[in-house]
Amino acid sequence: MRDSAQSTTPVTTFKRGQFVLYRDPQMFWTGQAGHTFVCRVERVCLDNTYDLTPLPVGSPIYYADPDYMRLLPAIDAMRDIDTAPLNTDGAADDMTPAAIAWLTQQHETANQRPPELPAQDD
């Protein structure tokens, strides 16, 4: 019989370079503030733990337990760009600066004149 208090979160394998939300279990269970923060996975360890780098700065976290980590999918970070109303007044007011920068870059890239081909010798 399965213990109902056991975690029902599926096992996730993280990869180097992914962004995760990490909850420091010791800080959390002792009621300390600042126990949850964004990290980048730096190394996958053999014993199913991970070395993390807190963002934007922080001391490395070694052998982090994956039960206290959640993947931060790129789709969530980019949702504001994907759902932004592009043809309404004030659309930019609801967008983050990163979304505006991405759209500006896409606009500039799309409007660049393609390089001309060199003349062919007959």
ABEGO torsion letter per residue (X at the ends): XBBAABBABBBBBBBBGBBBBBBBAAAAAAGBBGABBBBBBABBBAAGBBBBBBOABEBBBBGBBAAABBBBBAAAAAAAAAABBAABBGAAAABBAAAAAAAAAAAAAAABBBBBBBBBBX
